[in-house]
Amino acid sequence: MNIKNKKSAQDLKSEIFSVSHFPKKKSGQMKIQQMAFMLIAVMIFFALVGLLILSVGFSGLKEKATALQEKNAILLVSKLANSPEFSCPEKTNCIDLDKIMVLKNNINNYKTNKDKNFWGVSNIEIIKIYPENKNIICSNANYPNCDSLKLISDKQTGITAENFVSLCRKEYDSENYLFYDKCELGKVVVWYEKMQ
């Protein structure tokens, strides 16, 4: 019985190193490799999903920024006539042209940095509509016999927003020897850049 139950050392050696044991080790290695590739594939999938979500989220960002800038320009135009730099005393929706001429001469004081001005727009222009516009640009030499005053004249590109206002200035009545407010119809035009 000992002879039958006892295996020779050579039989044990051949049984341990038999080919039937190696496929089990190789299948374990294959499972580890498959798991690694699966993890890499899942990571790539989630990275692509994240990029898709970001691109969809930021797709309308330029349009939203342009719409916000347009809304701000419209609000600025409507409030510009009532700001202290522009407004007539004791009147609403009125621009004091005498103040604007002084402001035009000191416009560099309203630059916040080299590219932007205090109001955040590329151009502000005040145009007289009535009586008769002859398209004469205002300067210190021809004021008040002019029709258009370019307050900030960097460039006239982009999108415009405008509002109608009263344009008033002090006039002297030589017959009655007094100063009075001479008011005319005009509009304020603001240019702002579209977001690129």
C-alpha positions as a Markdown table, in Angstrom:
| # | Residue | x | y | z |
|---|---|---|---|---|
| 1 | Met | 0.0 | 0.0 | 0.0 |
| 2 | Asn | 2.9 | 2.3 | 0.7 |
| 3 | Ile | 4.2 | 1.7 | -2.8 |
| 4 | Lys | 0.9 | 2.6 | -4.4 |
| 5 | Asn | 0.3 | 5.7 | -2.3 |
| 6 | Lys | 3.8 | 6.9 | -2.5 |
| 7 | Lys | 4.6 | 8.9 | -5.6 |
| 8 | Ser | 8.0 | 9.2 | -6.8 |
| 9 | Ala | 9.7 | 12.6 | -6.5 |
| 10 | Gln | 9.8 | 12.8 | -10.3 |
| 11 | Asp | 6.0 | 12.3 | -10.5 |
| 12 | Leu | 5.5 | 15.0 | -7.9 |
| 13 | Lys | 7.8 | 17.3 | -9.7 |
| 14 | Ser | 6.1 | 16.7 | -13.0 |
| 15 | Glu | 2.7 | 17.2 | -11.4 |
| 16 | Ile | 3.7 | 20.6 | -9.8 |
| 17 | Phe | 5.1 | 21.9 | -13.0 |
| 18 | Ser | 2.6 | 20.4 | -15.3 |
| 19 | Val | 1.1 | 22.6 | -18.0 |
| 20 | Ser | -2.3 | 22.4 | -16.4 |
| 21 | His | -1.2 | 24.8 | -13.6 |
| 22 | Phe | 0.1 | 27.6 | -15.9 |
| 23 | Pro | -3.2 | 28.4 | -17.7 |
| 24 | Lys | -4.7 | 29.3 | -14.3 |
| 25 | Lys | -1.9 | 31.8 | -13.7 |
| 26 | Lys | -2.2 | 33.2 | -17.1 |
| 27 | Ser | -6.0 | 33.6 | -16.8 |
| 28 | Gly | -5.4 | 35.5 | -13.5 |
| 29 | Gln | -3.0 | 37.8 | -15.3 |
| 30 | Met | -5.5 | 38.3 | -18.1 |
| 31 | Lys | -8.2 | 39.2 | -15.6 |
| 32 | Ile | -5.9 | 41.8 | -14.1 |
| 33 | Gln | -5.1 | 43.3 | -17.5 |
| 34 | Gln | -8.7 | 43.3 | -18.5 |
| 35 | Met | -9.6 | 45.1 | -15.3 |
| 36 | Ala | -6.8 | 47.7 | -15.9 |
| 37 | Phe | -8.0 | 48.3 | -19.5 |
| 38 | Met | -11.6 | 48.6 | -18.2 |
| 39 | Leu | -10.6 | 51.2 | -15.6 |
| 40 | Ile | -8.7 | 53.2 | -18.2 |
| 41 | Ala | -11.8 | 53.0 | -20.6 |
| 42 | Val | -14.1 | 54.1 | -17.8 |
| 43 | Met | -11.8 | 57.0 | -16.9 |
| 44 | Ile | -11.7 | 58.1 | -20.6 |
| 45 | Phe | -15.5 | 57.8 | -20.8 |
| 46 | Phe | -16.0 | 60.0 | -17.8 |
| 47 | Ala | -13.4 | 62.5 | -19.1 |
| 48 | Leu | -15.3 | 62.7 | -22.5 |
| 49 | Val | -18.7 | 63.1 | -20.7 |
| 50 | Gly | -17.1 | 65.9 | -18.6 |
| 51 | Leu | -15.8 | 67.7 | -21.7 |
| 52 | Leu | -19.2 | 67.3 | -23.3 |
| 53 | Ile | -21.0 | 68.9 | -20.3 |
| 54 | Leu | -18.5 | 71.7 | -20.2 |
| 55 | Ser | -18.8 | 72.5 | -23.9 |
| 56 | Val | -22.6 | 72.5 | -23.6 |
| 57 | Gly | -22.5 | 74.7 | -20.5 |
| 58 | Phe | -20.2 | 77.2 | -22.1 |
| 59 | Ser | -21.6 | 77.1 | -25.6 |
| 60 | Gly | -23.9 | 80.1 | -25.1 |
| 61 | Leu | -21.5 | 82.1 | -22.9 |
| 62 | Lys | -20.5 | 84.6 | -25.6 |
| 63 | Glu | -24.1 | 85.2 | -26.5 |
| 64 | Lys | -25.0 | 85.7 | -22.9 |
| 65 | Ala | -22.1 | 88.1 | -22.4 |
| 66 | Thr | -23.2 | 90.1 | -25.5 |
| 67 | Ala | -26.8 | 90.2 | -24.3 |
| 68 | Leu | -25.7 | 91.4 | -20.9 |
| 69 | Gln | -23.5 | 94.1 | -22.4 |
| 70 | Glu | -26.4 | 95.2 | -24.6 |
| 71 | Lys | -28.7 | 95.4 | -21.6 |
| 72 | Asn | -26.1 | 97.4 | -19.7 |
| 73 | Ala | -25.6 | 99.8 | -22.6 |
| 74 | Ile | -29.4 | 100.4 | -22.8 |
| 75 | Leu | -29.5 | 101.0 | -19.1 |
| 76 | Leu | -26.5 | 103.3 | -19.3 |
| 77 | Val | -28.1 | 105.4 | -22.1 |
| 78 | Ser | -31.3 | 105.8 | -20.1 |
| 79 | Lys | -29.5 | 106.8 | -17.0 |
| 80 | Leu | -26.7 | 108.9 | -18.6 |
| 81 | Ala | -28.9 | 112.0 | -19.0 |
| 82 | Asn | -29.6 | 111.9 | -15.2 |
| 83 | Ser | -26.0 | 111.4 | -14.1 |
| 84 | Pro | -24.3 | 114.4 | -12.5 |
| 85 | Glu | -21.8 | 114.8 | -15.3 |
| 86 | Phe | -24.6 | 115.2 | -17.9 |
| 87 | Ser | -27.7 | 116.4 | -16.2 |
| 88 | Cys | -29.4 | 119.8 | -16.2 |
| 89 | Pro | -30.2 | 121.3 | -12.8 |
| 90 | Glu | -33.8 | 120.6 | -11.8 |
| 91 | Lys | -34.8 | 118.8 | -15.0 |
| 92 | Thr | -35.0 | 115.1 | -15.9 |
| 93 | Asn | -33.9 | 113.4 | -19.1 |
| 94 | Cys | -32.0 | 116.6 | -19.9 |
| 95 | Ile | -28.3 | 117.0 | -20.9 |
| 96 | Asp | -26.5 | 120.2 | -20.1 |
| 97 | Leu | -24.3 | 120.9 | -23.1 |
| 98 | Asp | -22.1 | 123.4 | -21.3 |
| 99 | Lys | -21.2 | 120.6 | -18.8 |
| 100 | Ile | -20.5 | 118.2 | -21.7 |
| 101 | Met | -18.1 | 120.6 | -23.4 |
| 102 | Val | -16.1 | 120.9 | -20.1 |
| 103 | Leu | -16.3 | 117.1 | -19.7 |
| 104 | Lys | -15.1 | 116.6 | -23.2 |
| 105 | Asn | -12.0 | 118.7 | -22.5 |
| 106 | Asn | -11.3 | 116.6 | -19.3 |
| 107 | Ile | -12.3 | 113.2 | -20.6 |
| 108 | Asn | -8.9 | 111.7 | -19.9 |
| 109 | Asn | -9.7 | 112.0 | -16.2 |
| 110 | Tyr | -12.5 | 109.4 | -16.8 |
| 111 | Lys | -10.2 | 106.6 | -18.0 |
| 112 | Thr | -10.0 | 103.8 | -15.5 |
| 113 | Asn | -7.1 | 102.1 | -17.4 |
| 114 | Lys | -5.6 | 102.4 | -20.9 |
| 115 | Asp | -8.4 | 100.4 | -22.6 |
| 116 | Lys | -11.5 | 101.2 | -20.7 |
| 117 | Asn | -13.3 | 104.4 | -19.7 |
| 118 | Phe | -15.5 | 105.2 | -16.8 |
| 119 | Trp | -18.7 | 104.2 | -18.5 |
| 120 | Gly | -17.4 | 100.9 | -20.1 |
| 121 | Val | -18.4 | 101.7 | -23.7 |
| 122 | Ser | -16.4 | 102.4 | -26.8 |
| 123 | Asn | -18.0 | 105.7 | -27.7 |
| 124 | Ile | -20.6 | 108.2 | -26.5 |
| 125 | Glu | -22.1 | 110.7 | -28.9 |
| 126 | Ile | -24.7 | 113.4 | -28.4 |
| 127 | Ile | -26.6 | 114.5 | -31.5 |
| 128 | Lys | -28.9 | 117.4 | -32.0 |
| 129 | Ile | -32.0 | 116.4 | -33.9 |
| 130 | Tyr | -34.2 | 119.5 | -34.0 |
| 131 | Pro | -33.9 | 122.3 | -35.1 |
| 132 | Glu | -32.1 | 121.2 | -38.3 |
| 133 | Asn | -29.1 | 119.0 | -38.0 |
| 134 | Lys | -26.2 | 120.1 | -40.3 |
| 135 | Asn | -23.8 | 117.4 | -39.1 |
| 136 | Ile | -21.3 | 119.9 | -37.7 |
| 137 | Ile | -19.0 | 118.3 | -35.1 |
| 138 | Cys | -18.7 | 120.4 | -31.9 |
| 139 | Ser | -15.3 | 121.8 | -30.9 |
| 140 | Asn | -14.3 | 124.7 | -28.6 |
| 141 | Ala | -14.2 | 127.0 | -31.6 |
| 142 | Asn | -17.7 | 126.4 | -33.0 |
| 143 | Tyr | -19.7 | 125.7 | -29.9 |
| 144 | Pro | -22.8 | 126.2 | -29.6 |
| 145 | Asn | -23.3 | 126.4 | -33.4 |
| 146 | Cys | -22.8 | 122.7 | -33.9 |
| 147 | Asp | -24.9 | 119.5 | -34.0 |
| 148 | Ser | -22.8 | 116.5 | -32.9 |
| 149 | Leu | -20.6 | 116.1 | -29.9 |
| 150 | Lys | -18.4 | 113.1 | -29.7 |
| 151 | Leu | -17.5 | 112.6 | -26.0 |
| 152 | Ile | -15.6 | 109.4 | -26.3 |
| 153 | Ser | -14.5 | 108.9 | -29.9 |
| 154 | Asp | -12.3 | 105.8 | -29.8 |
| 155 | Lys | -14.1 | 104.0 | -32.6 |
| 156 | Gln | -17.7 | 103.8 | -33.9 |
| 157 | Thr | -17.8 | 100.1 | -34.3 |
| 158 | Gly | -20.0 | 97.5 | -32.6 |
| 159 | Ile | -23.6 | 97.8 | -31.5 |
| 160 | Thr | -25.4 | 101.0 | -30.7 |
| 161 | Ala | -28.0 | 102.0 | -28.1 |
| 162 | Glu | -29.7 | 105.4 | -28.1 |
| 163 | Asn | -32.2 | 107.5 | -26.1 |
| 164 | Phe | -33.9 | 110.8 | -26.8 |
| 165 | Val | -33.1 | 113.7 | -24.5 |
| 166 | Ser | -33.4 | 117.4 | -24.2 |
| 167 | Leu | -30.2 | 119.3 | -24.9 |
| 168 | Cys | -30.0 | 122.5 | -22.9 |
| 169 | Arg | -27.4 | 125.3 | -22.6 |
| 170 | Lys | -27.3 | 128.8 | -21.2 |
| 171 | Glu | -28.1 | 131.6 | -23.6 |
| 172 | Tyr | -27.9 | 135.3 | -23.0 |
| 173 | Asp | -30.9 | 137.5 | -23.9 |
| 174 | Ser | -29.5 | 140.9 | -24.7 |
| 175 | Glu | -32.9 | 142.6 | -24.9 |
| 176 | Asn | -33.9 | 141.5 | -21.4 |
| 177 | Tyr | -30.4 | 141.3 | -20.0 |
| 178 | Leu | -30.8 | 137.8 | -18.5 |
| 179 | Phe | -29.6 | 134.2 | -19.0 |
| 180 | Tyr | -32.1 | 131.5 | -19.9 |
| 181 | Asp | -32.0 | 127.8 | -20.7 |
| 182 | Lys | -32.3 | 127.2 | -24.5 |
| 183 | Cys | -33.3 | 123.6 | -25.0 |
| 184 | Glu | -33.4 | 121.5 | -28.2 |
| 185 | Leu | -34.3 | 117.9 | -29.0 |
| 186 | Gly | -31.4 | 115.5 | -29.3 |
| 187 | Lys | -30.3 | 111.9 | -28.6 |
| 188 | Val | -27.5 | 110.1 | -26.8 |
| 189 | Val | -25.9 | 107.3 | -28.8 |
| 190 | Val | -23.7 | 104.7 | -27.0 |
| 191 | Trp | -21.5 | 102.2 | -28.9 |
| 192 | Tyr | -20.4 | 99.0 | -27.3 |
| 193 | Glu | -18.3 | 96.1 | -28.6 |
| 194 | Lys | -19.9 | 92.7 | -29.3 |
| 195 | Met | -18.1 | 89.9 | -27.4 |
| 196 | Gln | -15.9 | 87.9 | -29.6 |
